[in-house]
Amino acid sequence: MKHKIAVVGAGNVGATAAMRLAEKELGDVVIIDILEGVPAGKALDLTEAAPIEKHDAKITGVTGDYSAAADADIVIITAGIARKPGMSRDDLLATNMGIVSGVAKSIAEVAPESILIIVSNPLDAMCHAAFEASGFPKNRVIGMAGVLDSARFRAFIAMELNVSVENTHAFVLGGHGDTMVPLPRYSTVAGIPITELLSPAKIEAIVQRTRNGGAEIVGLLKTGSAYYAPASAAVEMAEAILKDKHKVLPCAAYLEGEYGIKDLFIGVPTKLGAAGIEEIIEINLTGAEAEALQHSADAVRALVQDMARLKG
């Protein structure tokens, strides 16, 4: 039986994710948005590209009708306002909390067995909003953060060393934002740690560029934020789940004591398969790395507490 994937939000991230899902033939795709005509228009455009791209995925778009997501296997939530130049992720909190909570509640009613992949920012906090509103178990609410941040880290390593991106592997832990924790010790080129290939100063520069990856693109675009790489990251997660790959990817997961962190979504290595998050993998951290991860967790917890205050 063909899989069904719903993408909530027909903006740049959502539409690009829908395109990649269809072109990989991971299943039929439904795009849902509040804007009249936009999801249907983008779905039709993608459908008309299908003969050229040679796939038979069915793509539909609807306005405000969550029944179209009935029985979806995966729901990718991209809805929310995007960052503008000078806007912090924290500024997005109140508006996007309301949007994501409403979406998650609606999805829970029509697709109660689905797995949610959260893309909306501020990412880790929005995972909490979706988790609470949906009532889903923790393994079925997953944040897209580490896959994107690690991809940026890998891209910058490949650029610096002039090697294929396929040779690079990298891990980024923590919250999706300025406090993320790239781990050079666990980052390699063809199995060689980058600490053997690059100077500490070069590594630190790459780490800082990774932390500022989203802001760098926002600054260049002037109006809007990154969408090609975020869409690809969400689709890689969806593919690992739909194909039951048991693939180890860094994702925002709900921790209950792992890494000394409790009752919080934070980016950690996870194993993704048909059930969603099948396992949280704990790796050994140095004192400095563990301290940085705790600092990142504190920043996320502050956002979660802010959401609680905003809700009254």
C-alpha positions as CSV (number, residue, x, y, z in Angstrom):
1,M,0.0,0.0,0.0
2,K,1.3,3.4,-0.9
3,H,2.3,5.7,1.9
4,K,0.6,9.0,2.6
5,I,2.5,12.1,3.7
6,A,0.8,15.4,4.7
7,V,2.8,18.6,4.6
8,V,1.3,21.5,6.6
9,G,2.4,24.8,5.3
10,A,2.7,25.6,1.5
11,G,5.5,28.1,1.9
12,N,9.0,27.5,0.5
13,V,10.0,24.8,3.0
14,G,6.7,22.9,2.7
15,A,6.5,23.1,-1.1
16,T,10.1,22.1,-1.5
17,A,9.6,19.1,0.9
18,A,6.5,18.1,-1.1
19,M,8.5,18.2,-4.3
20,R,11.3,16.0,-2.8
21,L,8.9,13.6,-1.3
22,A,7.1,13.1,-4.7
23,E,10.3,12.9,-6.7
24,K,11.6,10.2,-4.3
25,E,8.2,8.4,-4.7
26,L,8.0,8.1,-0.9
27,G,4.2,8.2,-1.1
28,D,1.2,10.4,-2.1
29,V,1.5,14.0,-0.8
30,V,-1.1,16.3,0.6
31,I,-0.3,20.0,1.1
32,I,-2.4,21.9,3.6
33,D,-2.3,25.7,4.2
34,I,-4.7,28.4,5.3
35,L,-4.1,30.5,2.2
36,E,-6.9,30.1,-0.4
37,G,-5.7,28.5,-3.6
38,V,-2.0,28.4,-2.8
39,P,-1.7,24.7,-1.8
40,A,-3.8,23.6,-4.7
41,G,-1.8,25.8,-7.1
42,K,1.5,24.4,-5.9
43,A,0.2,20.9,-6.0
44,L,-1.0,21.3,-9.5
45,D,2.4,22.8,-10.6
46,L,4.2,19.8,-9.0
47,T,1.8,17.4,-10.7
48,E,2.5,18.9,-14.0
49,A,6.2,18.4,-13.4
50,A,5.7,14.7,-12.7
51,P,5.9,13.5,-16.4
52,I,9.2,15.2,-16.7
53,E,10.6,14.0,-13.3
54,K,9.1,10.6,-14.0
55,H,7.2,9.8,-10.8
56,D,3.6,8.8,-10.2
57,A,3.1,10.3,-6.7
58,K,-0.3,11.8,-6.4
59,I,0.0,15.4,-5.1
60,T,-3.0,17.4,-3.8
61,G,-3.4,20.7,-2.1
62,V,-6.2,22.0,0.1
63,T,-7.0,25.1,2.1
64,G,-7.8,24.6,5.8
65,D,-9.3,21.1,5.4
66,Y,-7.4,18.8,7.7
67,S,-9.6,15.8,6.8
68,A,-7.4,15.6,3.7
69,A,-4.6,14.4,6.0
70,A,-6.8,11.5,7.3
71,D,-4.7,8.3,7.9
72,A,-1.4,10.0,6.9
73,D,1.7,8.0,7.9
74,I,3.8,11.1,8.4
75,V,2.9,14.8,8.8
76,I,5.6,17.4,8.3
77,I,4.7,20.6,10.0
78,T,6.3,23.7,8.5
79,A,3.5,26.2,9.2
80,G,4.4,29.4,11.0
81,I,5.9,32.8,10.2
82,A,9.5,32.9,9.0
83,R,12.3,34.8,10.5
84,K,13.1,38.3,9.1
85,P,16.5,40.0,9.3
86,G,17.3,41.0,12.8
87,M,14.6,38.7,14.3
88,S,15.6,36.1,16.8
89,R,14.1,32.7,17.0
90,D,12.7,33.8,20.3
91,D,10.6,36.5,18.6
92,L,8.7,33.8,16.8
93,L,7.6,32.0,19.9
94,A,4.1,33.3,20.7
95,T,2.8,33.4,17.1
96,N,4.2,30.0,16.1
97,M,3.2,28.3,19.3
98,G,-0.5,29.1,18.5
99,I,-0.1,27.9,14.9
100,V,1.7,24.7,15.7
101,S,-0.5,23.8,18.6
102,G,-3.6,24.2,16.4
103,V,-2.1,22.1,13.6
104,A,-1.1,19.3,15.9
105,K,-4.5,19.1,17.6
106,S,-6.2,19.0,14.2
107,I,-3.8,16.3,12.9
108,A,-4.4,14.2,16.0
109,E,-8.1,14.1,15.2
110,V,-7.7,12.9,11.6
111,A,-4.4,10.9,11.7
112,P,-4.1,9.7,15.2
113,E,-1.4,7.1,14.3
114,S,0.8,9.5,12.3
115,I,4.4,10.6,13.1
116,L,5.0,14.3,13.4
117,I,8.1,15.9,12.0
118,I,8.3,19.5,13.3
119,V,10.2,22.1,11.2
120,S,8.6,25.3,12.5
121,N,10.8,27.6,14.6
122,P,11.8,28.0,17.3
123,L,12.2,24.3,16.6
124,D,12.8,22.7,20.0
125,A,10.0,24.8,21.7
126,M,7.6,24.0,18.8
127,C,8.2,20.3,19.4
128,H,6.9,20.8,23.0
129,A,3.8,22.7,21.6
130,A,3.1,19.8,19.2
131,F,3.7,17.1,21.8
132,E,1.3,18.7,24.2
133,A,-1.4,19.5,21.7
134,S,-1.4,16.2,19.9
135,G,-1.1,13.9,23.0
136,F,1.1,11.6,20.9
137,P,3.8,9.4,22.5
138,K,7.3,10.9,22.5
139,N,8.6,8.5,19.8
140,R,6.1,10.0,17.3
141,V,7.0,13.7,17.7
142,I,10.4,14.5,16.2
143,G,12.1,17.8,15.6
144,M,14.1,18.5,12.4
145,A,17.2,20.3,13.6
146,G,20.3,18.1,13.9
147,V,20.0,16.8,10.4
148,L,20.0,20.3,9.0
149,D,22.7,21.6,11.3
150,S,24.9,18.6,10.7
151,A,24.4,19.0,6.9
152,R,25.6,22.6,7.2
153,F,28.6,21.5,9.3
154,R,29.4,18.8,6.6
155,A,29.1,21.3,3.8
156,F,31.5,23.8,5.4
157,I,34.0,21.0,6.2
158,A,33.9,19.9,2.6
159,M,34.3,23.4,1.4
160,E,37.3,24.0,3.6
161,L,39.1,20.7,2.7
162,N,38.0,20.6,-0.9
163,V,36.6,17.1,-0.6
164,S,33.3,15.4,-1.6
165,V,30.5,16.1,0.8
166,E,29.9,12.3,0.6
167,N,33.1,11.8,2.5
168,T,32.0,14.0,5.4
169,H,30.2,13.0,8.6
170,A,29.3,15.3,11.4
171,F,27.3,15.5,14.6
172,V,25.6,18.5,16.0
173,L,23.7,18.2,19.4
174,G,21.6,20.6,21.4
175,G,19.0,23.2,20.6
176,H,18.5,24.5,17.0
177,G,20.0,27.9,17.3
178,D,22.9,29.9,18.7
179,T,23.5,27.4,21.5
180,M,23.8,24.3,19.3
181,V,26.8,22.0,20.0
182,P,28.8,20.9,16.9
183,L,31.1,18.0,17.9
184,P,34.4,18.2,15.9
185,R,35.7,15.1,17.8
186,Y,32.9,13.0,16.2
187,S,33.1,14.7,12.8
188,T,35.1,12.9,10.1
189,V,36.3,12.9,6.5
190,A,36.4,9.3,5.2
191,G,36.7,8.2,8.8
192,I,39.5,10.6,9.7
193,P,38.6,13.0,12.5
194,I,38.6,16.6,11.3
195,T,40.8,17.4,14.4
196,E,43.6,15.6,12.5
197,L,43.0,17.6,9.3
198,L,42.2,21.2,10.4
199,S,43.7,23.6,12.9
200,P,41.8,24.4,16.0
201,A,41.2,28.0,14.7
202,K,39.8,26.6,11.4
203,I,37.5,24.2,13.3
204,E,36.3,27.0,15.5
205,A,35.5,29.2,12.5
206,I,33.5,26.3,10.9
207,V,31.7,25.7,14.2
208,Q,30.7,29.3,14.5
209,R,29.5,29.4,10.8
210,T,27.4,26.3,11.5
211,R,25.8,28.0,14.5
212,N,25.0,31.0,12.4
213,G,24.0,29.0,9.3
214,G,20.4,30.1,9.3
215,A,21.1,33.7,10.1
216,E,23.7,33.9,7.4
217,I,21.1,32.9,4.8
218,V,18.5,35.2,6.2
219,G,20.9,38.1,5.9
220,L,21.7,37.3,2.3
221,L,18.1,36.7,1.2
222,K,16.8,39.9,3.0
223,T,13.3,38.6,2.8
224,G,12.8,35.0,3.9
225,S,14.9,32.2,5.3
226,A,16.5,28.9,4.2
227,Y,14.3,26.3,2.6
228,Y,16.2,23.9,0.3
229,A,18.3,22.4,3.1
230,P,15.6,22.3,5.7
231,A,13.2,20.6,3.3
232,S,15.9,18.0,2.4
233,A,16.5,17.4,6.1
234,A,12.8,16.7,6.8
235,V,12.5,14.4,3.8
236,E,15.6,12.4,4.9
237,M,13.9,11.8,8.2
238,A,10.6,10.9,6.5
239,E,12.4,8.4,4.3
240,A,14.2,6.8,7.2
241,I,10.8,6.2,8.9
242,L,8.8,5.2,5.8
243,K,11.5,2.7,4.7
244,D,12.1,1.5,8.3
245,K,15.8,2.1,7.8
246,H,16.9,2.2,11.5
247,K,19.0,5.1,10.4
248,V,21.0,7.1,13.0
249,L,20.3,10.8,12.6
250,P,20.5,13.7,15.0
251,C,17.0,14.9,15.8
252,A,15.2,16.8,18.5
253,A,13.8,14.1,20.8
254,Y,12.0,14.2,24.2
255,L,14.5,13.2,26.8
256,E,13.7,11.6,30.1
257,G,17.1,11.5,31.8
258,E,19.4,10.8,28.8
259,Y,22.4,13.1,28.9
260,G,21.3,14.2,32.3
261,I,18.4,16.1,30.7
262,K,14.7,15.5,31.7
263,D,11.3,16.4,30.2
264,L,12.8,18.4,27.3
265,F,13.1,18.2,23.5
266,I,16.7,18.6,22.5
267,G,18.9,17.5,19.6
268,V,20.6,14.1,20.2
269,P,21.5,11.1,18.1
270,T,18.4,9.0,17.4
271,K,17.6,5.8,15.5
272,L,14.7,6.4,13.1
273,G,12.5,3.6,11.9
274,A,8.8,2.7,11.3
275,A,7.9,3.5,14.9
276,G,9.5,7.0,14.7
277,I,12.3,7.3,17.3
278,E,13.3,3.8,18.1
279,E,16.3,4.6,20.3
280,I,18.1,7.6,21.7
281,I,21.8,6.9,21.5
282,E,24.0,8.3,24.3
283,I,27.6,9.0,23.3
284,N,30.4,9.9,25.6
285,L,31.0,13.6,26.0
286,T,34.0,15.5,27.4
287,G,33.3,17.8,30.3
288,A,33.3,20.9,28.0
289,E,30.9,19.2,25.5
290,A,28.5,18.1,28.3
291,E,28.6,21.6,29.8
292,A,27.8,23.1,26.3
293,L,24.9,20.7,25.9
294,Q,23.5,21.6,29.3
295,H,23.8,25.3,28.4
296,S,21.9,24.6,25.2
297,A,19.2,22.7,27.1
298,D,18.9,25.6,29.6
299,A,18.2,27.9,26.6
300,V,15.5,25.6,25.3
301,R,14.0,25.2,28.8
302,A,13.7,28.9,29.1
303,L,11.6,29.0,25.9
304,V,9.4,26.2,27.1
305,Q,8.9,28.2,30.4
306,D,8.1,31.3,28.3
307,M,5.4,29.4,26.4
308,A,3.9,28.2,29.7
309,R,3.8,31.9,30.8
310,L,2.2,33.0,27.5
311,K,-0.5,30.4,27.8
312,G,-1.2,31.8,31.3
